[in-house]
Amino acid sequence: GSNTIFLHDPLRQAVFALSRSSSELVRFMLVGTTWTVASMPLTGPMDMAMTPDGGTILVTSVDGMHSSAKALIEIDPDALTITNTYSPGRTPMEQSYGGVLAIFPANRLWIPGSFAYFDLATKSFVGLPYVNSFQFYSYHISVNGAMALTGPNYCCSPREPWNTFDPVAGVQGNSLGSIDLGYEPYISADGSRILTHDISAGILYNSSFAVLGQLPSASSNETRSMLTLTPDGNKILVARKLQDASTLTWAIDVYSTAAFASGTTDFVKTGTIPIGDDAVLCHLNGAETCISRYLLPTQDNLSVFWIGAQDMRVFPLP
């Protein structure tokens, strides 16, 4: 569901799912040709990350909605056991919208809602000098650290702008002004491309925040439910449903970020993955009540996981 965070682990051929609603960490791992499932309970999980070497999963948690008993938990991804727990003390620790914590550089795990990070080498929280004009909520950093952003808290109006951020020096960069990247933008691994979370527009920016292009408008009988960017930044994946007089069909459309419709800056659709099995949908009294909540491209850009309320499937990308 939308209250679950997913991570692809190519080292173990696994997907880790952190459920905020059922308070558990679940591992789906491919062993031979069979997917195995294992899980462990957690108290009040909020967000998740995996260290760059794949050796540790990190989860922020809170014991109660308004409790100050917050913690950063280290988990062994093989044994699915807690190895260490760290208290942030007076360091604020909030839940981010997307739920994936940002790590970079020099083993710094940036803490949502706080101008601070957790040093993975010294196992300590480090607070940076507070900047009064630096209003932020979450961190978004590319795999190589070339692009780092801070996002606003969307619960407040007027909202603060998105900003660039220097994760090495730990200082605020430039305001993006009126550019709204949505709750959880998608950043290519090299930081050269940023896809807005806006499902209807699907605007893609370069690292200077010039518009590279956007998705074409959806047809009248088409409803888009989610989108994502492959790690190499070359493809936008869009999950959509198509409703006609008698049938409802699901598919994942694939758009190239290097090809445009003639005379426009609309990206060209280069392929479609039909979803023929309804196992990823849930129904109540014959009516559709919930849909798949996540598209997770693999880190090698070759496949995509389609994850829903009842199932998880993997498809090769055309």
N, C-alpha and C positions, 0 to 999 in steps of 0.2 A: 504493500500500500504506500501512499504518499508519506507516511510517517516512518518509512524505512530507508536506511542509507545503504548503498551497495558499493563494494570495491572489487575490482578484478585483480586476482593474484596469479600472474602467469607462471611464477615459480612453482606453485603447487597445482596449477590448472584448477583453480578454485574461484568461487565467488563468495565473499563474505557479506552477510546481510545483518545489519544492526536494527532491530525493531524497537522503536521508542514506545509503541503501544503495548507490546507483549513482554517488554523488558528482557530481551535475550539476544545473544549473538549466534547466528546460524552460519555454518560453513557447508557450501555445496561443492564437493570436490570430485573431479573426474578420476577414477581409478580404473585403468584399462579402458573399457567401453561403458562403464557403469558410473552413474552419478551417485555418490554417497552423501548422506546428510548427517551432520552432528551439530549439537548446540550446547550452549551454556547459559544459565540465568545471570542477569545483571540487575543492579538496583538503579533505577532512574537514569538509563543511558541517554545521552544527548547527541554527541557527535563522534566521528571515528576517523582514524588515519592509519596508514601502515608505514613503517619506517622504510627508507629507500632500499635497504638491503633485504627487506621482506622478513626480517627476523622477529618483529614485534608489531602487535596491533595496539593502538592507543585509543582509549575511549574516555571522553569526559562524562561525568555523571553528577546527579544531584539527588539527594535523599529527600524528596518532597518538593513540590512546585516552588515554594517560597523559602525553602530551607537554605541556610548558609553552609550546610554540610556537603560541599561540592568536592570533587576529587578527579584526579587524572589517574587512570588505571592502565597498567601495562599487562598485556595478555600474550601468552605463548600461542601462536596460531596453529601449531601442530597438536599440542596437548589440550588446547582450549581451557587453560587454567590461568588464574591471575598470578602474576609473578611479583608485582609491586603496586603500591597505591601511594599517590602523592597528594598532599593537601596544598591548595593554592594560597592558603592563608588569607591575606587581605586583597589578593589579586582577583578582580572580577572575572567571572567565567560564565558566559551566556551560551545559549543554544543558537547555532546559525541556521539559516533557512535550508540550505542544501545538505548540511550535515557532514560534509567531508572537510576535515581539518587540513590546513595548509602547512607544509613542512619545507622550509628553505630559508636561508642557506646555513651551512655549518651546523646542521642538526638542530635548527630552531623550529619548534612547533608553536605557531602563532595562536594566541588564545582569543576566540571571538568575544567581543564586548569589552576588550581590555587592550591597553597599549602595552602589551607584555608578551613574552614568549616563554616556553619551557625549553631549557637547554638539555638535549638528550644525552650530552656527554657528561655534564656535571650533575644531572638529575635535579635541577633547581629551576624555580621560576625567576625570571628576570624582568623587572619593570623598567620601562624607559621614561625619560622626562615627559611629563604631560604637556601636550600642545593644546591650548584652549580652543583654537579654531579647528582642531582635528576631530570632527564628529564622524564616527564610524561605527560599524557593527560587526562586519565579518571581513575575513581576509581571503583573497583569491590569487594564487601564485602558480605560474606555469611550472612544469616539471624541471626545466633548466633554470628557473629563477629570473629569466629575462623580462617577464611581465609580472608585475605585482600590483594588485588593486585592493582598495578597501571599499566596502559597500555600506550604504546607510541603513538605518533602522527604518523600515517601511511602515512601522506603526505610528510614526510621528509625522505631522504636517505643519508647515511645509517640510519636506524631507531635505536632508543635506545632500550635496552632490557626491557622485562617485569621485574617487581620487586615485591617482597613481601613488605608489609607495615604494620606497627603497628598503628592501628587507636586509640589506647588508649594513647600511648605516642606521637603519631603524628610524627613518625620518619621512615626513609627509612629502609627497611630490606635487603634481599639478592637479587642479580640479578639472573634471571633465564637463563642467558646466551643465547644460541641459540634457546631455546624453544619459539615457536611462538604460542600464544593462539588465534590469530585472533582478529578481531575487537571487538567481544563481547563474551567472554567465558561464559560457563554456570557452576555455582557453586552450589553444593548441599547445602541444608539448614544448615547442620552441618559443612560444609567446608571441608569434607573429600574427596570429589571428584570434579575434575575440567575437564570439557569437552571442547576441543578446538572448535572454531567456524568453522574450516575447514570441509566443507561438505563432501569432497571426502575421507578424512582420518578418521575423527571422533575418534581422540585419546582421551582416558580417563586417567587422572593422579590421583594419590593419593595426600595427603597433603604434601608429601615430594617430589613430582613431579617425582616419578617413574611411568613408564607406566604400567597401569593395563591391557589395551587391546585396541582394536580398532574395528571399523566396518569392515566387509568383503568388498571386492571390489564389486562395482556395476556390474550388468550384462551389456552386450553390448547394449541392447535395453532399459535400465533403466537410467533415469536422476533424480538425487537427487536435490531437490531445497532448503531444509532447514532441520535443526535438532534441538533438544533441549534435556535437561536432566530433568527428574522428580525431584521435590524437595528432595525426599529421596535418590536420586542418584542411584536407582535400575534399572531404565529403560532409554534407549535412544530412542527417537521418531524421525523417519525420514519420511518426506513427499517426495514422488517420483512419477514420471509419467512413465508409461510403454507404449512404442510405438511398435506396430507390423504393419503388412502390411495394415491393414484396420481400426484399432481402436487405440484410445488414452485413457488410463485409469489412474486414480489417486488413491493413497492409502497412508495410514500412516502405516509404518512398525514399530513394537515394538521389541527392542532388550534387552535382559537381560544382566546386567553388572556383573552377577554372574555365567554365563554359557558360555562355550567356545566350539568352534568346535574342534573336536578331533585333537590333535597334534599341535594346533595353539593357538594364543591369540586373535583370532577373536571372537567377541561376537555372540551368537546364537540368531537368530530371533525367538521369541516366539509367535508372533501373527501379524495379519494384519487387519487394519480397511479399508474396501473398501469405496471409495468416489463415490457414485453412482449418486449424484446430481451435475450438473455443475454450480449451482448457485454461487459457490464461484469463478468461472472463468469468465473472460470477453473476449469477442470475437469481432473482427472487420472484416466484410466481410468474415465470416466463418473461419478466421485464428485465432489461439490462439495468443493473444498479451500480456496477462498478467496472472499471476498465483497468488495463495494465497501466502501471504507474511509472515504469522506468525503461529507458533504453540505455544499455551499457555497452559501448564499443570495446572490443579487446584492444590491448595496448599495441598489438602488431598491426592494427587497422584492417584485419582480414575478416573479422566476424563481429556480430552484435548479439548481445543477450536481450531477449524480450521477456521481461519479468512482470508477472501479474499476481493477482490475489490467490491463484490456485496452482500456479505452475511457473517454471522457468524454461525457456527454450533458447537455443543458439542457432543462428543462421549465418552462412557465408555471405559476405557483401559482394554484390555484383560490381 
